[in-house]
């Protein structure tokens, strides 16, 4: 189980990084730490729900990271900080998107 959890944490963290790069968004170190924590909690939730190996659920988690990245860009643009996003932008984004399975 620990191995699955670690592997999925890495996969989703890489996905988040790819999405931020794809949309041209730089994320502050503090926001990256928050994102990583959010991913860890999401993976823990997936473990509790017994879907760590369910590829359809993993893809949903990845799709929701894409939604998060897209919304984070919009928030950064609204706050005139694009191409950068900080913790505040992440907070605003999460307020707009949550609930966003499995992260919040």
N, C-alpha and C positions, 0 to 999 in steps of 0.2 A: 504494500500500500504506500509506504514512504517513497519508494522508487517511482511509482506512478504519479504521486503528488509532485515530486521534484521535477519529473519530466514534463508534466503538464504546466507547472509554474514557468519553466523555461520556455516552453512552446508559446504560451500566451504572452509572456514578457517580450519575446522576439516579435510576435505579431503586433503588439502595441508599438514597439520601436519602428517596425516597418511602416505601420500606418502613419505615424507621426512624420517620418521621413517622406513618405509618399505625398502627403499633403503639404509638405514644406514647413512644418511647424517645429520650432525649437521649444523644448520644455525645460523649465528651470529644474535644478537639482532637487529642490524641495517637492516640486510637483511629481517628479519621477519617483521619488521615495513614496509618495502617497499612492501613485499608480501601482507601484510594485506591491504595496500593502493591500490595496484593493484587489489585485489579482490573487494574492495569497488567500485572502478571505473568500474570494470567489471559488477558488479551487477547493478550499476546505468545505464550502457549501456543496460543491459538486460531489465531494467524497461522502458527505452526510447523506446526500440524495442517491448515492450509489451509481453515479453516472461518469465516473472518471475514465472509463473505457468506452463510453458511448460516443461514437464519432459524430453523430447528428447533434448531440448536446455540445460537444467540443466545438463544432462548427458554429453553433448558435453563439457560444461564448466569444468566438473569434469575430463573428459578424457584429456582435455588440461592441467589441473594441473598435471596429470600423465606424460604427455609429458615434461612439464617443469621440473619436478623432475628428470626424466631420463636424460635430457640434462644437468641439473645442475650437476649431478654426473660426466658426461663426462668432463665438463668444469673443475670441481674441480680436476679430475684426471689429465687432461692436465696441470693444473697449480700446480700440486703436493701438493694440499691442502686437498685432500680427506682424512679423512671423514668430513671435514669442508668446508663450503662455506660462503663467505662474500658478501658484496654489489658488489664488482668488478665481482665476479663470476656470480652473478645474472644479472648484466649489460651485460656481454658477452653472457650469455645464452639468454637473451631477444633479443639481436641483431641478434642472430642466428635464433630464432623462430618467431619473430614478422613478419607479423601479426599473432596473436594467439587469436582468439575470445574467450571470450569477453574482454580479458585483455589488448591487445595492437593491 
